[in-house]
Amino acid sequence: MNRPQLLVAFVVTLAIGATLGFGFTHWFSKDSPSAAAEVGHRILYWHDPMKPDVKFDKPGKSPFMDMDLVPVYADEVPGPQVRVNSAATQNFGVRLGKVARISLESQLTAVGSVSFDEDLLEVVQSRVAGYVQKLHVKSNLQPVKRGQPLADVVAPAWISAQEEYLSLLGAQSLRGREIRDSARQRLKVLGVPEPAIRQLEETRKVVSATTIYAPIDGVITELAVREGAAIAEGAPLFRLNSLHKVWAIAQVPETQVSAVPRDAKVSVSATAWPGVQFQGHVLAILPDLDPATRTLPVRVEIENDGARLLPGMFVTLEFAAPKAAPQLVVPSEAVIATGTRAVVIVSRGDAGYDVREITAGAESGGNTVILSGLEEGEAIVLSGQFLIDSEASIKSAISRLSAPEAAPAGHDHAGSNP
């Protein structure tokens, strides 16, 4: 073979080798793991779009809804669940607020009715048999003053006791004075009023009719006798109630009873006395739950200056509770509560919004306590949130319908919260 033929053969061999080398290189690089990672998507985890904060490391069915879990890829940048442009934001009427940590004053207001303070009840009774000679007070609910005459009573036992004591008033011996003191004590035991005993000592005359006096300032709540009527031993004659203090019985919902500690201060106002504040305190929470209204009666003792509060009046009671520790709260209007969940719309500051599920606590003064789901300082939507929540639900439903088919339903999940 001459020189030109050798040169042509060498060039052809080089061309064939280059072609084969390129083909093998392309084949192996196409199937290599590194190349696949560059052109493909690496799955970080699976999640339920309605519960994006819960992550799963395997595909399958969502434990929250009867839907397949949706994969989240490494090259995906998490974004807001809903984007709203500025024009739509104005149309929605979106207003923002902040998640704050404050101390809520647990204050409860209830309506009650005034009644007599039964601790101030006085019963005037006869300890001996006799009859009423004269009544000085002849009607129920008549106001009386301490020491005011109520009735003149004739009782044979009182007359004989007076005569015995009168005969001993002049005793000089030690034994005589002892018997005299015993006779005086007998008059008191039989119920003879102290003013009648002193009158006997001064006048040295036995009176047939003994006057009974009012023991306190108050009103006659029961008049049990009439003029000329016979009375039996131990029979009640009058019942008197003081108005120096009164009770108010308020019906408090059982869910709010914990906000009414014993001895808690109470501010009381009455429509009969506008602008006047009465002060009181809680005496007791009565064990008498109303099954229809689910309320418990709370008894409050009120200082009744000037006896202005009368039984039967309606009053408004404001119970003051101790100041609680600071808690995470949001305005109550920000919370969307349904039968199964409570959510708050969180603003991301770039026209994007997230639907955040929360655990809500007690409500007081227009604020709701947040037990979990939010952080202090986050921006939240106060109005227009219902439209944003609806938009997020529609977007989630579309995402579920367009998601790739996941693993079989029986596959086990392993939840993780990195």
C-alpha positions as CSV (number, residue, x, y, z in Angstrom):
1,M,0.0,0.0,0.0
2,N,1.5,3.3,-1.1
3,R,1.7,6.5,1.1
4,P,-1.5,8.2,0.0
5,Q,-3.6,5.1,0.7
6,L,-2.1,4.8,4.2
7,L,-3.0,8.4,4.9
8,V,-6.6,7.9,3.9
9,A,-7.0,4.8,6.0
10,F,-5.6,6.6,9.1
11,V,-8.1,9.5,8.7
12,V,-11.1,7.1,8.3
13,T,-10.0,5.2,11.5
14,L,-9.8,8.4,13.5
15,A,-13.3,9.4,12.4
16,I,-14.8,6.1,13.3
17,G,-13.2,6.2,16.7
18,A,-14.4,9.7,17.4
19,T,-17.9,8.8,16.5
20,L,-17.9,5.7,18.7
21,G,-16.4,7.6,21.6
22,F,-19.1,10.3,21.4
23,G,-21.9,7.8,21.2
24,F,-20.6,5.9,24.3
25,T,-20.1,9.1,26.2
26,H,-23.6,10.3,25.4
27,W,-25.1,7.0,26.4
28,F,-23.5,6.7,29.8
29,S,-24.0,10.4,30.7
30,K,-27.7,10.1,29.9
31,D,-28.2,7.3,32.4
32,S,-25.9,8.6,35.2
33,P,-27.5,9.7,38.5
34,S,-25.9,13.1,38.5
35,A,-27.5,13.9,35.2
36,A,-30.9,12.6,36.3
37,A,-30.8,14.8,39.4
38,E,-30.1,17.8,37.1
39,V,-33.0,17.3,34.7
40,G,-35.5,15.7,37.2
41,H,-37.2,17.0,40.4
42,R,-36.1,15.7,43.9
43,I,-39.1,15.3,46.2
44,L,-38.5,16.7,49.7
45,Y,-41.8,15.5,51.3
46,W,-45.5,15.1,50.9
47,H,-48.2,17.2,52.5
48,D,-51.9,18.0,52.6
49,P,-52.5,21.4,51.1
50,M,-55.1,22.1,53.7
51,K,-52.6,21.3,56.5
52,P,-49.3,22.5,54.9
53,D,-47.5,22.5,58.3
54,V,-47.7,18.7,58.6
55,K,-45.1,16.9,56.5
56,F,-45.0,13.2,55.4
57,D,-41.9,11.3,54.1
58,K,-44.0,8.9,52.1
59,P,-46.9,9.2,49.6
60,G,-50.4,8.0,50.3
61,K,-53.8,9.2,51.5
62,S,-54.1,12.3,53.8
63,P,-55.2,11.4,57.3
64,F,-57.1,14.7,57.4
65,M,-59.1,14.5,54.2
66,D,-59.9,11.7,51.8
67,M,-57.4,12.9,49.2
68,D,-53.9,11.9,48.0
69,L,-50.9,13.7,49.5
70,V,-49.2,16.2,47.2
71,P,-45.4,16.1,46.7
72,V,-43.2,19.1,47.4
73,Y,-40.1,19.3,45.2
74,A,-36.7,20.7,46.1
75,D,-36.7,23.3,43.4
76,E,-40.1,24.7,44.5
77,V,-40.0,27.9,46.5
78,P,-42.8,27.9,49.1
79,G,-45.3,30.7,48.3
80,P,-48.5,32.0,49.7
81,Q,-51.6,29.9,49.4
82,V,-53.4,32.9,47.9
83,R,-52.2,36.0,46.0
84,V,-54.4,39.0,45.8
85,N,-53.5,42.1,43.7
86,S,-53.9,45.6,45.1
87,A,-57.2,46.2,43.3
88,A,-58.7,43.0,44.6
89,T,-57.5,43.8,48.1
90,Q,-59.4,47.0,48.0
91,N,-62.5,45.3,46.7
92,F,-62.3,42.7,49.5
93,G,-62.0,45.5,52.1
94,V,-59.0,43.8,53.7
95,R,-57.9,45.3,57.0
96,L,-54.8,44.1,58.9
97,G,-54.1,43.7,62.6
98,K,-51.3,42.2,64.7
99,V,-51.0,39.2,67.0
100,A,-50.2,40.6,70.4
101,R,-49.4,39.4,73.9
102,I,-51.4,41.2,76.5
103,S,-53.0,40.6,79.9
104,L,-56.8,40.1,79.6
105,E,-59.0,41.4,82.4
106,S,-61.5,38.7,82.9
107,Q,-64.6,40.8,83.6
108,L,-68.1,39.3,83.7
109,T,-71.4,41.3,83.7
110,A,-74.6,39.7,84.8
111,V,-78.1,40.9,85.8
112,G,-79.7,40.0,89.1
113,S,-82.6,40.9,91.4
114,V,-82.4,42.4,94.9
115,S,-83.6,40.4,97.9
116,F,-83.4,40.8,101.7
117,D,-80.2,39.8,103.4
118,E,-81.4,36.8,105.4
119,D,-78.4,37.1,107.8
120,L,-80.0,40.3,109.1
121,L,-83.4,38.7,109.8
122,E,-84.8,39.2,113.3
123,V,-87.8,37.2,114.6
124,V,-89.8,38.7,117.5
125,Q,-91.7,36.0,119.3
126,S,-93.6,35.4,122.6
127,R,-92.0,33.0,125.0
128,V,-95.1,32.8,127.1
129,A,-98.9,32.5,126.4
130,G,-101.0,35.6,126.4
131,Y,-102.9,37.9,124.1
132,V,-102.2,41.1,122.2
133,Q,-103.8,44.1,123.8
134,K,-102.7,46.7,121.3
135,L,-100.7,46.7,118.0
136,H,-98.5,49.7,117.2
137,V,-97.6,48.4,113.8
138,K,-100.5,47.1,111.7
139,S,-99.2,46.4,108.2
140,N,-96.5,44.4,106.4
141,L,-93.5,46.2,104.9
142,Q,-93.9,49.1,107.3
143,P,-90.5,50.7,108.1
144,V,-89.6,50.7,111.8
145,K,-86.7,52.1,113.9
146,R,-84.8,50.3,116.6
147,G,-86.6,50.7,119.9
148,Q,-90.0,51.6,118.3
149,P,-93.0,50.0,120.0
150,L,-94.5,47.1,118.1
151,A,-97.2,45.7,120.4
152,D,-98.5,45.6,124.0
153,V,-98.9,42.0,125.2
154,V,-100.7,40.7,128.3
155,A,-99.1,37.5,129.7
156,P,-99.9,36.0,133.2
157,A,-96.4,34.5,133.4
158,W,-94.9,38.0,133.0
159,I,-97.2,39.5,135.6
160,S,-96.2,36.9,138.3
161,A,-92.5,37.2,137.4
162,Q,-92.7,41.0,137.8
163,E,-94.4,40.6,141.2
164,E,-91.7,38.2,142.4
165,Y,-88.9,40.5,141.3
166,L,-90.7,43.6,142.8
167,S,-90.9,41.9,146.2
168,L,-87.2,41.3,146.2
169,L,-86.0,44.8,145.1
170,G,-85.6,45.9,148.8
171,A,-83.6,42.8,149.8
172,Q,-80.4,43.8,151.8
173,S,-78.9,40.4,152.8
174,L,-76.4,38.6,150.6
175,R,-78.8,35.7,150.1
176,G,-81.7,38.1,149.3
177,R,-79.6,40.0,146.7
178,E,-78.8,36.6,145.1
179,I,-82.4,35.7,144.9
180,R,-83.3,39.1,143.5
181,D,-80.7,38.8,140.7
182,S,-82.1,35.4,139.9
183,A,-85.6,36.8,139.7
184,R,-84.4,39.5,137.3
185,Q,-82.7,36.9,135.1
186,R,-86.0,35.0,135.0
187,L,-87.8,38.0,133.6
188,K,-85.2,38.2,130.8
189,V,-85.5,34.4,130.1
190,L,-89.3,34.7,129.8
191,G,-88.8,37.4,127.2
192,V,-89.7,40.6,129.1
193,P,-87.9,43.4,127.3
194,E,-85.1,45.2,129.1
195,P,-86.9,48.6,128.9
196,A,-89.9,47.1,130.8
197,I,-87.6,45.7,133.5
198,R,-86.0,49.1,134.0
199,Q,-89.4,50.7,134.1
200,L,-90.5,48.2,136.9
201,E,-87.3,49.1,138.9
202,E,-88.0,52.8,138.6
203,T,-91.8,52.9,139.2
204,R,-92.0,49.9,141.6
205,K,-95.4,49.1,139.9
206,V,-96.4,46.0,138.1
207,V,-98.0,46.6,134.7
208,S,-100.4,44.2,133.1
209,A,-99.5,44.9,129.5
210,T,-95.8,44.7,128.5
211,T,-94.6,46.6,125.4
212,I,-92.5,44.8,122.8
213,Y,-90.0,47.0,120.9
214,A,-88.3,46.7,117.5
215,P,-84.8,45.2,117.9
216,I,-83.3,46.7,114.7
217,D,-83.9,49.3,112.0
218,G,-85.8,47.7,109.1
219,V,-89.1,46.8,107.7
220,I,-91.8,44.4,108.9
221,T,-91.7,41.5,106.5
222,E,-94.2,39.4,108.4
223,L,-97.0,40.4,110.8
224,A,-98.3,37.2,112.4
225,V,-100.8,38.6,114.9
226,R,-103.7,40.9,115.1
227,E,-105.0,43.1,117.9
228,G,-106.8,41.1,120.5
229,A,-105.6,37.8,119.3
230,A,-104.4,35.1,121.7
231,I,-100.8,33.9,121.3
232,A,-99.2,30.6,122.2
233,E,-95.9,30.1,123.9
234,G,-93.1,30.4,121.3
235,A,-95.4,31.8,118.6
236,P,-93.7,34.3,116.2
237,L,-95.2,37.8,116.3
238,F,-93.1,39.8,113.8
239,R,-90.3,39.2,111.3
240,L,-88.1,42.2,110.7
241,N,-85.4,42.6,107.9
242,S,-82.8,45.3,107.9
243,L,-82.0,47.2,104.6
244,H,-78.5,48.2,105.8
245,K,-77.3,45.4,103.5
246,V,-79.1,43.5,100.7
247,W,-78.4,40.4,98.6
248,A,-78.5,40.2,94.8
249,I,-78.9,36.8,93.1
250,A,-77.3,36.8,89.6
251,Q,-77.5,33.9,87.1
252,V,-74.1,33.2,85.7
253,P,-73.4,30.7,82.9
254,E,-71.6,27.6,84.1
255,T,-68.9,28.2,81.5
256,Q,-68.0,31.5,83.2
257,V,-68.3,30.5,86.9
258,S,-64.5,30.1,87.1
259,A,-64.3,33.9,86.5
260,V,-66.3,34.6,89.7
261,P,-64.0,33.7,92.7
262,R,-65.4,33.9,96.2
263,D,-65.1,37.3,97.8
264,A,-64.5,38.9,94.4
265,K,-65.4,42.6,94.4
266,V,-68.6,43.5,92.5
267,S,-69.7,46.9,91.2
268,V,-73.5,47.3,91.2
269,S,-75.7,49.7,89.3
270,A,-79.5,50.0,89.2
271,T,-81.8,51.6,86.7
272,A,-83.7,53.1,89.6
273,W,-80.6,55.1,90.6
274,P,-78.8,56.2,87.4
275,G,-75.2,57.2,88.0
276,V,-75.0,55.7,91.5
277,Q,-72.5,52.8,92.1
278,F,-73.0,50.4,94.9
279,Q,-70.2,48.1,96.1
280,G,-70.5,44.5,97.1
281,H,-68.7,41.2,97.1
282,V,-69.5,37.6,96.2
283,L,-70.8,35.5,99.2
284,A,-71.3,32.2,97.5
285,I,-71.9,30.3,94.3
286,L,-75.1,28.3,95.1
287,P,-75.2,24.6,94.1
288,D,-78.4,24.9,92.1
289,L,-77.7,24.5,88.4
290,D,-80.6,25.4,86.1
291,P,-80.8,22.5,83.5
292,A,-82.7,24.7,81.0
293,T,-80.4,27.8,81.0
294,R,-77.2,26.1,82.3
295,T,-76.7,28.9,84.8
296,L,-75.7,28.9,88.5
297,P,-77.0,31.5,91.0
298,V,-74.4,33.7,92.5
299,R,-75.2,35.4,95.8
300,V,-73.7,38.9,96.2
301,E,-73.8,41.0,99.4
302,I,-74.3,44.8,98.7
303,E,-73.7,47.8,100.9
304,N,-77.1,49.5,100.7
305,D,-76.3,53.1,101.6
306,G,-79.4,55.1,102.3
307,A,-81.6,51.9,101.9
308,R,-82.0,52.9,98.2
309,L,-81.9,49.3,96.9
310,L,-85.2,47.5,97.6
311,P,-86.2,43.9,97.2
312,G,-87.3,43.1,93.7
313,M,-85.2,45.7,91.9
314,F,-83.1,44.6,89.0
315,V,-79.4,45.5,89.1
316,T,-76.4,45.0,86.8
317,L,-73.4,43.4,88.5
318,E,-69.8,43.6,87.2
319,F,-67.5,41.0,88.7
320,A,-63.9,42.0,88.9
321,A,-61.4,39.1,88.6
322,P,-57.6,39.1,89.3
323,K,-55.5,40.2,86.3
324,A,-54.3,37.2,84.4
325,A,-50.8,36.5,83.0
326,P,-50.0,37.9,79.5
327,Q,-51.5,35.7,76.7
328,L,-51.3,35.6,72.9
329,V,-54.4,37.2,71.6
330,V,-56.0,38.4,68.3
331,P,-59.1,40.5,67.7
332,S,-62.1,38.1,67.7
333,E,-63.2,39.4,64.3
334,A,-60.0,37.8,62.8
335,V,-61.1,34.2,63.7
336,I,-63.1,32.2,61.3
337,A,-64.7,29.4,63.3
338,T,-66.6,26.5,61.9
339,G,-67.9,23.3,63.4
340,T,-64.6,21.5,62.7
341,R,-61.8,24.1,62.7
342,A,-60.8,27.7,63.5
343,V,-58.5,29.6,61.1
344,V,-56.9,33.0,60.8
345,I,-55.7,34.5,57.5
346,V,-52.0,35.5,57.9
347,S,-50.6,38.3,55.6
348,R,-47.2,37.7,54.1
349,G,-46.7,41.3,53.2
350,D,-46.3,40.7,49.5
351,A,-50.0,40.5,48.5
352,G,-49.9,36.9,49.5
353,Y,-52.0,35.3,52.3
354,D,-51.8,32.0,54.2
355,V,-54.7,30.2,55.8
356,R,-53.5,29.2,59.3
357,E,-55.4,26.7,61.4
358,I,-55.3,27.7,65.1
359,T,-56.4,26.5,68.5
360,A,-58.6,29.2,70.1
361,G,-59.1,29.8,73.8
362,A,-61.4,32.0,75.8
363,E,-62.8,35.3,74.5
364,S,-62.9,38.5,76.5
365,G,-63.3,42.2,75.7
366,G,-63.4,41.6,71.9
367,N,-60.1,39.5,72.0
368,T,-59.6,35.8,71.6
369,V,-56.8,33.9,73.2
370,I,-54.6,31.9,70.8
371,L,-53.3,28.6,72.3
372,S,-51.4,27.5,69.1
373,G,-50.9,28.3,65.5
374,L,-49.7,31.9,65.6
375,E,-46.6,33.8,66.7
376,E,-46.5,37.3,68.3
377,G,-46.2,40.1,65.9
378,E,-47.6,38.3,62.8
379,A,-49.9,40.3,60.6
380,I,-53.4,39.0,60.3
381,V,-56.5,39.9,58.3
382,L,-59.4,41.5,60.2
383,S,-61.9,41.9,57.4
384,G,-62.4,40.2,54.0
385,Q,-60.9,37.0,55.4
386,F,-63.9,34.9,54.4
387,L,-63.3,35.6,50.7
388,I,-59.6,34.8,51.0
389,D,-60.4,31.6,52.8
390,S,-62.8,30.6,50.1
391,E,-60.1,31.4,47.4
392,A,-57.6,29.2,49.3
393,S,-60.1,26.3,49.5
394,I,-60.8,26.5,45.7
395,K,-57.0,26.6,45.0
396,S,-56.4,23.6,47.3
397,A,-59.2,21.6,45.5
398,I,-57.7,22.3,42.1
399,S,-54.3,21.3,43.4
400,R,-55.6,18.0,44.6
401,L,-57.4,17.2,41.3
402,S,-54.3,18.0,39.3
403,A,-51.7,16.2,41.6
404,P,-49.9,13.1,40.3
405,E,-51.2,9.7,41.5
406,A,-49.7,8.8,44.8
407,A,-48.7,5.4,46.3
408,P,-51.4,2.8,47.2
409,A,-53.8,3.8,49.9
410,G,-52.6,1.2,52.4
411,H,-49.1,2.6,52.5
412,D,-48.0,3.7,56.0
413,H,-47.3,7.4,56.7
414,A,-44.6,8.7,58.9
415,G,-45.3,12.3,60.0
416,S,-42.4,14.6,60.6
417,N,-42.2,18.1,61.8
418,P,-38.7,19.4,61.1
